[in-house]
Amino acid sequence: MPSSLASPRRITVVFNPAAGRSRRDRLETVVENLQSLGCEVSLRETEAPGHAEHIARDMDPSMADILVAAGGDGTVNEVVNGLRGKNVALAVIPLGTANVLADEVGLGRKPAAIAQAIATGPLKPIRVGTANGRRFVMMAGAGFDAEVVDGVRLDLKRVIGPLAYVWEMIRQAFIYRFNDCEIEIDGVVYRAVSAIVCNGRSYGGPFTAAPKARLEDDSFQVVMFARRGWFNVARYGVALLLGRLPHLPDVSIVPGRQVVLKGGDGAPLQADGDILTRLPAQIEVDAEPVRLAFPV
């Protein structure tokens, strides 16, 4: 059942102090709105990659009702991994290159609406996945999209943002070998050149990859791509942008709770936009739900 707190919520916000001026301004505006709504707000700055997870893991649940991940998909992923076993809800302030969870729940980017969701929005349980024991929120992918994430240059990403992924996608389309993946879904084996295990509908932002996927469900929707080569990469990309990906005859979507991905041993598995582990990967629904603050 959705839940909310009667008294003003105590909020801890985790953020990267190196974020650009415009992102910092948005964060400060959200914090001001939270304070005007009566919330007690504390800020925790990250010092290095992975620090948000340590902050979440070390926090005292008696000191905060909600831990807010202020950033992109990577920050959300770190916080969700750190919150395992803690009675603390999750909220997001989308500040990073992409925040697919915010897109999935329709949070938007207006500071007042974000603050309202954190301060008074319903706290609904969502399910998250695990890949070789590490949690992920929105998706985990093997094959082409994982190679793209693995190859993105961080310095280029800082300069041109999401376009760094577009550039790497074009580059990988001509050099990637498109090896076969073996995908076992609830005991049934499939073969494809790429696969994305979707926990929600959204992929790469506001684009829909798996229309039937729901964060509240205790199962995934596994999207499998049958054809290789740069032409088919382009075709899949256009279909995703147009909302037609599930309708392509060489794209299959299969539901399942337990997924095993195999390919070249040591090949990357991306989850929530970062490399989370390497193949082979055992993927399943985590037994512990996460309470998430939804828009009002």
N, C-alpha and C positions, 0 to 999 in steps of 0.2 A: 504493500500500500504506500502511496506517496506520503511523505511526512514533511512537516515544517516545524519550526521552533517558535514558541509563543513569545519569548523574550528576545531582545535585540541580539543578533548573532555576533559571536566573536570570530573575527576573520584574521587569518594569517596569509599574507600574499608573498609568494616566492617569485622573484623576477631576476633577470640578468641586468646588472647596472650598466653594461656596455651597449644596451639597446640604443638605437638612434634617438635624436631629440623628439621627433614626432611621436614615436612610440612611448617615450617617457612622458610626454605631455598627456597622451591618452590615459596612461596608467594613473598619473596624478589626478586627472579629472575623475576617473572612476573612484579612486580613493576618497576624494572630496565628496562625491555623491554618496558613498557608503557611510561616511561620517555624518552627513546631513540626515541620513535615514536612521541614525542612532546606533550604528554598528561600531564596535571597538575593533580597530584595525592596526595590525602590526606588519611590518615589512621585513622580509629576509632576502638579502642579496646573495646570488650564487657567485662562486669564485672560480669555477672551472666546470667543464662537462662532467655530468654525473653528480654534481653537488646538490641539485634539487632533490634527487632521490635520497641522499643522506639527510637532508633537512627534514624531509617527510618521515623518514624512518626514525629519526631521533626526537621528533616533536612529542610533547606531552599532551595526550588527548584531553586532559582536564583544562588545558590552557586555550583551546580553540575548538569551535564547532565546525568550521569549514577551512580547508586548506585550498588556496586559490593558486592555480598554475597560470602565471602571467607570461605568455610567450607563444611559441608555436607547438607543433605536434610533438617535438622532441621533449619539451619541458613537461607537457602533459604526461607523456610516457614515463618519464623519470618519477614524477610525483605519484602516479598510479602504482608503480613498483614499490615505492617507499611506503605507501599507505597500507600495504598488505598487513592484515591482522590488527588494524587500528580502527577505533570507532570515531572516525573523522570523515566528514563528507568532502566531496570534491567540487570545485567550481573552476571556471576558466575565464581569463581575460585574454582574448585573442590579440596577440601583438607580433607574432613571428611571421616567417615567410608564408606559412600556411597553418591553419588550425581547422582541421577537418571535423573534429568533434563539435566545435562551435557551429560550423556549417550544418552538421547533421541535425542538431537540435534547434536550429533556427535562431541562434542567439543574436546574430547581427554584429555590428561594430559600433553602435552608438553608446557612448559611455553611460548615459543615464539608464538605458535599458539593461546594460550589463550589470550595473550596480543594483538595479531593482531585482534582477534574477538572483544575484548573490545574497541580497539582504532579505528577500521575501519569497523567492521562487520555491516551488515544491521540490523536495529532495526525494527523487525517485531512484530506486535501485536499477542499475544497469549491469549487464554481464560483460566481462572482459575475457579475452583469450590468453593462453599461455603458449609459448613456443620454446621448447627445451627448458621449461621452468621459468622463463621470463615473461612478464605480462605485456600484452599489447591491447590497445583500445579499439582501433578502427579496422585495421587490416594487416595481413602478413602476406608477402608475395615472394615467389621464387621464379627464377628465369629472367626474362628480359627486364622487367621493372626493377628487380633487385640489382641487376648489373648496372642499371642507370643510377640508382641511389648510391651504389658502391663507388661509382666512378666520378660522381659530382665533386668538383673542386670547391673546397670551402671558401677559398679566397674569391672565387668567381661568384659563389652564392651570395657572399656579403655585398658584392658590388651590384649584381643585376637581379638578385632575388630569385623568384620562380623561373625566370628565363634560363637560369643555369641548368635546370632539369631539362628544359626543351633542347638546349644545346647538346647536353649529354645524350639525350634520347636520339638525336640525329646522328651523333658520332657512333653510338653503340649499334644503331641500325645497320651500319656498314661493316663493323668489325666483330660483332657478337656472333658466336658459332651456332646459337639456337639449338643447344643440346636438348634431348628429350628429358622430361621430368616424369617420374612415376608418382602418381597421387593416389593414395589409399584413403577412401572416405568411408568410415564406418565398416571397414573390412572389404570394401569393393575397390578394385584397382582400375585406375584410368591412366591414360598417357596423353601428354600435351607438351608443348614447348614452353609454356608459361602458365602459372596458376596464381590466383589471388584469393586468399581466404578472407572473406569479408564478414566483419562483425556488424557493420552498418551499411547503409545504402551508398554513402558518399565515398568518392575517391578523388584525390588530388584537389579537393575544394568542393565546389557546389555540384560536381558532376556525378551522375548516378551510374554505378557499375553493377550493383545487385539490388534491384528494386524490392525484393522480398526480405532483405536483411533488416533486422531490427535490433537495436541495442538491448531491448528488454528480453529478447528470446534467448533460450539456452542452447542455441545451435548457430552454425555458420551457414553462409552461402558461398560455395567455392566456385569461382569463375575460372574456366580453363580455355586456353587459346590453342587452336590446333595447327595453325600455319605459321611458317617461319619466313624470314626475309624482310627487307626494308619496306617493300610495297605493302605487306600485310600489317607491319607496325603502323604505317601511315593510315591504313584503312581502319584499324582498330582505334587509333587516336581520334580520327574524324568521327567515327561512330559514337565514341564516348562523349565528345563535345556536343553532338547532336541528340544525345539521349537514346541512341539506337543500338548500343553495344549488345544488349541481351537478345536482340532480334537477328543478329548475324548467324547464319547456319553453321559456321565453324567456331562458334563460341558456345560452350556448355556451362550451365549453372546447376550445381548439385548441392542440396542441403546435407548437413552432417554435423555431428558433435565431436568426432575424433578424426583427425586428419594426419597422415604421415606423408611428408614430402621427401622424395629422394631424387638425386641427380648426381652430378659430379660431387664427390665428397669434398667438403670444404667450400662449395659454392655458397654465395651469400644468400641470406634470407632477410629481406627488409620488413620492418614492422613500424607503422606510424611514421614513415619517412626516414628512418635510420636503419643501419644494419644492426639487427638484434642478436643474431646467432648465425650458424653455418649449417648446411645440410650434412647429413639427414636431420630432419626436424620433426619432432612429435608435437602436434598442436591439438589443444583441447580447450573446452570451456572451463574457466577457473571456477572452483567451487564457491568462492567468496564474492558476492556481488559488491559493487561500488555504488555508494549513494552520490548522485550527481544533482547539482542545482540546475533546474530547468528554467527557461524564460517564463515570466508570469503570463 
